[in-house]
Structures are given as structure tokens and as C-alpha cells.
Amino acid sequence: MSKIQQKLSRKLSLAIILMAIPIFVLSLGLFIWQARYLISQEAIERTNSLLNMTMLRVRNYMSTIETSTNTYVWLLEENFTPDSLEAVSHRIVKRNPNIISCSVSAEPYMFLQSGRYFSVYTKNEGDTIFSVRETEFDYFGKAWYREPVYTGKACWVDPFSDYTETAIDPNEAIASYCRPLYLRNKEKGVSTIAGVIATDLSFRHLSNTIGDIELPYPHAYFMLLGDNGRFFIHPDSMSLFRKTIFNDADPSKNADIIALGHEMTGGKQGTMHVEMGGRLCHVCYSPVTGTNWSLALVCPESEILSSFNHLGYIIIAVIIIGLLLIMWLCNRVVRQTIRPLHKLLDSSRQIADGNYDTVIPRSNRNDVIGQLQNSFSAMQQSLQKYMGSMQHATDKLSQRTEEQVEDMKATEIAVKRKSTLVQNVMHQIRTPLNIILGFTEVLYSHLKIRFNSTAGQTLIPESELNKITGIMKHNTYHLNRMVLMLYDSSEAGAADTSVYQRTDEVYCNALARECIDHTQSHFPGSEVSFVTDLPEGEQILTNYLYLMRSLRELIYNAAKYSDGKHVVVHVSQTENSVCFTVEDTGPGLPEESQDLQYDLFTKLDEDSEGLGLGLPLTHRHVQNLGGKMVFDKDYHKGCRVTIEMPK
């Protein structure tokens, strides 16, 4: 058997492994490729979204300058005088904090009294805004003046510095929005250029605006290029306004950087993978509308794929788990294949050991193993037919024996309960009868003595007579109560004929007071407090007799088994029920014995008074009235029982 199993195991394991390994490797490769592709696509979408958001912020920043400038153009063109130029220039800088300076320059000899040059320059120095008239400043060759005059329309010029002629200081670099000013001759219907207005923004402020944006990766950064590829914004401050993207690019090694530079300076939009600073980066770029600039977001590929790199550990774990899974599957397939042999062997051994109930199932296989199993199954069925009649007779005999045993147990329990009931009844009846007999003898002797005493005296003192009368009434009530409970516990009693008739309109507070008065009449020294949350007219539809008996029983037990001084009856209500709660400070009921109190003729103390019927009958009445009786297990000062009746 072991040789067959080993041979089958080797063959099946080899076949499964040869089939599973290529599928496993192919699936793993597809998984890795798909994961890398999804991460790259997510990075592209994320960087494009961030670039668009940054571009929107830059355009908003620049649009405020364009709008502020365009707003005052008509005022300058309508009133092109030296004083007007100075006033408007000062107003533009004052009302727009994004504008650091504004120049309004006139064409040559526009104002003869000022000579060839006339320019008004206003600058914001933080707390101070000042304006000056420049009559000796040669501005005609400046790009911010030359470009709008040449093109005849508004434009942005590349960053420059008015304080240096060669290298531009990044902290002082400014860019100007320039617009030509026209003087219109309405009679001739022509317009001539009168000058140029130029409003300046600080590239340091623009760089800070972009730098405030939270980047998606630790070493990601923005860069802004001019039309010739010069760096306007870049994390390397030594390259700002000094170098272009083409300076350090080797055509043989950095063709990707050169291609990126041509794409950006050509005003195109897109994404590229470029090796920058010795590492591969994902670059997303887009032109800045209205300018020759291009903004790009550079993200290192290693940081984009950092989560993918961590995937290597997962891949190792997947490989290990996959191999273990393949081995487990091989083992499972082998066991599944040779399972009929194992089952047949086990069944044969069990039958040989005397376990004739073991069933050998039939097989659908057509090989030798299936035929062997079917032969054993047919043989077992023949034997079972022979043994069936014997087993049937044995089962019937066993069943009859068990029924007799159960009947004997039930009879013993009934006899025991009956004996206990008779003993309890005799004991409970004998005790009050002996008391009554004893008091009769005492009363007889006392009367005899008093009769022989001096004439004119009272035969029996009133206090003694009341005491004797009370004891006799209590015992009489006790005997009557036991008789009623015995009658109520009978299955043929009148209680069962009316237990479900709930047609009485019962006033809740009045019923509680009546039960309290009834208890106090039999326990004169007891003090029962009454608390109610219900209005006096509150009614429920129920059976008055059995609800009254149930509540009386609870108050009676509370007064009997406690000091009788701290009994409280509380009437409350919920949305669907009225609750009668009886609380005392007596010994209470042990938690493990509370369920036993619902069994008839069950008592915690066999020598105590009662028949063990009070609480079981109360529980039965409450259930038949549609309510429930609940012991408060969290109350430990005595006993607290609640009857919940439906409204």
C-alpha cells in the first residue's frame, strides 16, 4: 500500500508542479507589470493634477497684475499728462500688493518741456510707496518698452533686473506686463502710440507662491524655463538666470534632457521620463498662458515607485507562499486520488474488528480500485440484509426497556412529590391547629381563674383578648391561603377556565392600595410604602382576580420574610406596559435558586412554612395574563420583584 501511495504521489506531484510553475511565474510577471503600470499612471495623473493646480495659481497671480493694469489704461489714454501718469502709476501700485513697481513711459519728445525722455516710476518698498519722474533714463532700448511698441499689443517680457546689466540677482529679478498706450485722433480716425505702461511682479514672490504648494514626493520640485531654456525657477539657486537647460547637457548622453528643453521652449505640453541629476525623473510640463515660459514638475522615479520597490518583499512572500501552496495542492490531489483505497482499507479493518455498522460506499470509478470497492460493498449489503431483522428486534426490545425506565423514574418523582406534599400539608395544618388548641387551653384556664376571682372585675383584659384574636385570625388566614393555593394548583381547578379572560378594567393604583391594605390587615405591625408614577385614572384591561392574587402574594412574601418595616410597592409604566414592583430588605433569594422557585412544591428550606406554591402560581398567573415576572439580580439588599403587565 505504501509503495502504491509513494508512486502515485511522485507522479501526480511532478505533473502538477510542471503545470503550475509556468502559470505561477506568468501570473506573477503580469501582476508585477500591472502594478508598475498602475503606479506610473497614478503618478502621471497626480503630477498633472498638481501642475494644473499650480498653473492656475500662477495665472491667478499674474491675472491680478494684468487686470489692475488694464483697468487704468483708458484713464491714461484719455488724460495723457505728466501729472496724470504719476497719479495713475501711484494708484496701481498702492491698490495691488502683487505689483512691486509700475512704469509709465512716453514716446520721444511727447512732453517738450521734459526733453526726449519722460518716464514715471512708482515702487513699493514695503511700508512706503514712492514715485519719481525719470527724464534722463534711456528706456527705449529696454525689452519692456521695445516689445509692446514693436508688436502693438500687451505682452509679458522675460525677467530682468534694473539694477544690474549682466547677471540677474534672483532676489531682485522682476517680470513686466507691458501694454502700449494710444492717443486717438477722433477727427482723423487714427491712433498713435503715446507710450507704454509696465507693471512688475517679483520673481521671488512668484517662486514663494509656487514653493508653498505641497509636493507629492520628498525630492520633487518645480522649474520654470524661459523661451531660450533659461532657468527662472529652480531649486539650484546657482543656475537661476545664469544657465539654461541645455548648458550641461551632453548630446550623446543627455539627449532626453535636450528633447525636454525643446519641448518646453516650443510651448508644448506633456510628460517625459528624463535622467536629471544622475537619476531618472518623471517630468510633467505645460506652457504658461500669455508668456513664453514653461512650468514643469519634476518627480524622481525612485520615489514614485517607492511603494512598488517595497513590493519586492511582497513578491518574495508570494513566491514562498505560492510554492507552499503548490506543495499543499500536490498533497491534496494525491490524497484525493488514493482516498478510495484508504477508505476501503479502513472500512475493512473496522468490519474485521467487529464494527459491522461501517458502510462501504459504491464507487463510480471503472478502474480496479472502483471494482474492488463495489465488490466489497455488494458483500456488505448481503450481510446487512441478513442482520437487519436481528437488529430490528434488538432495537424494539431496547426501546421498550428505555420506556419502562422512564416510566419508573416519572412514577418515583410523582410519588416523592406526593409524599412531600402530604407531609407539608400535614405539618402546616398541624402547627396552626396545635396553636389554636394551646390557646384554647390557656383561655380556658385563664377564664376559670378569672371566674373565681373577685366579682365585678373584667374577665379578660382587652389587650390579651386582641392578641389572642389576632393570632387566631392569622392562623385562620394562613390555613385558608394554603387551601386556595392547593385548589389553584390543581389542573382541573376553576382557574384554568378563566385564566385567559382579560376583560376587566382595572385601576392600577387602586389595585395596589387594596393589596397593601389586605397585607397590613394580616400583618398589623408591618409598614408598606406606596409609590406611583401613574395618574389615578390609569387603567389596564386584564383579569382582576388573578392579577390581584399575584400582587397580594408578592406583598405577602415581602412582609412575611423581612422585618415588615421596609416594604415598598412602586407602580410605574413604560411605553407598552405597567410595572408593579415589590421591594423588601429581607434575606432575598439566591441567584442560583431563582429559577427553581417556578417549580411547584419547591422550597429553599424544607422546614419553613408554606407549600412551595406561592411564587410558581404567581408566575403562572402573570404569564397567562400576557405579562412576565422579573427578579432584579442587581438588587442585593433583599428581594425586588417586578410584574410587567401589557397596557
Beta strands, then each sheet from edge to edge (+ up, - down):
strand 1: 101-106
strand 2: 119-124
strand 3: 129-134
strand 4: 155-160
strand 5: 174-185
strand 6: 190-202
strand 7: 221-225
strand 8: 231-233
strand 9: 270-276
strand 10: 279-287
strand 11: 294-300
strand 12: 504-507
strand 13: 528-532
strand 14: 539-542
strand 15: 567-573
strand 16: 577-584
strand 17: 628-631
strand 18: 639-646
sheet 1: 3+ 2- 1+ 6- 5+ 4-
sheet 2: 8+ 7- 11+ 10- 9+
sheet 3: 12+ 14-
sheet 4: 13+ 15+ 16- 18+ 17-
end
